Amino acid sequence: MKEQEAMRDIRRRSVASLLREAAHTDVLEEETWNRVRQNLRDRSLGVLPGLLPPSGEALVVVFPFRRGEFGRTLEAARQTVETGTRQAAEELAQAARSLGAVTTVPRQRIYRGAPPPPEASPRARLDHRVGVEGDGYLAMPRDEALSALELGGREPRPRDGVFPLSSDAASASWVVVRRGVHTAPGLVLTGVQAAYSHREGIGAEQLISYLGTAAAALRLAPSG
């Protein structure tokens, strides 16, 4: 089944087990975690979150980043969170568009439409721009995205469609704005956000859950 294929080799792992397997130690520090990440990368595997875990008891998600329906999107999302670069954000937007093309409705073409009226909300105006310029997923500087949303100084929320919600990078870091939060790519990004927001373990569980929901859309998508 398409759903099972999409989830194949995507696993929850404890940080402690990865340390013992890849670094042959129980000590969690920057150097040993980097060894774990390199060991995984040598096997074409990525890990979310990729940042230094809070403890050995924390859970992470290991995934193949060179294959599978989700691999490219997950790896680009990781890089966008951890680097905030334009290149990472643009790669993520493209990966999300590709994933959206092989899942169920809403199809990407419905994001194109007549320009909103002058009295339209900031969200409606940004949605139109994301549809026209990004076919549903548009990379842009974080400050520009927040300014377009006119959030009044508050931090973005999941419904605002900005990924990632926050960043430790410079204020000029890049994000991806998505038109549909409840599309399959939107669910994947929501899960990745959860993995970074709740790094003690529940975030990894939530990411797996969101991936499972997105995988069901893959199973139902028409072939060809």
Number of C-alpha atoms within 10 A of each C-alpha: 9 15 18 13 14 21 19 12 13 21 15 18 17 18 24 17 16 22 21 14 13 16 20 13 13 15 15 18 14 12 11 19 21 16 16 20 20 16 17 18 14 9 12 14 20 24 23 23 24 19 16 15 21 14 16 17 14 18 26 28 23 21 25 23 21 14 12 16 21 23 21 22 25 25 23 22 29 26 18 25 27 18 18 24 18 18 15 23 30 21 20 29 27 21 23 29 20 16 20 23 18 19 22 18 13 14 14 20 12 11 19 17 10 8 13 15 9 8 8 11 13 16 16 16 17 20 26 21 20 22 21 18 13 23 22 28 31 27 25 20 18 24 13 12 22 19 12 13 18 12 15 8 8 8 10 17 13 14 11 19 23 26 27 26 18 16 17 10 13 11 11 14 20 28 32 31 28 29 26 20 18 15 23 28 29 23 21 28 29 24 22 28 23 19 24 23 15 16 20 17 22 15 24 29 17 18 25 21 15 21 23 19 15 26 24 18 19 25 18 14 15 10 8 4
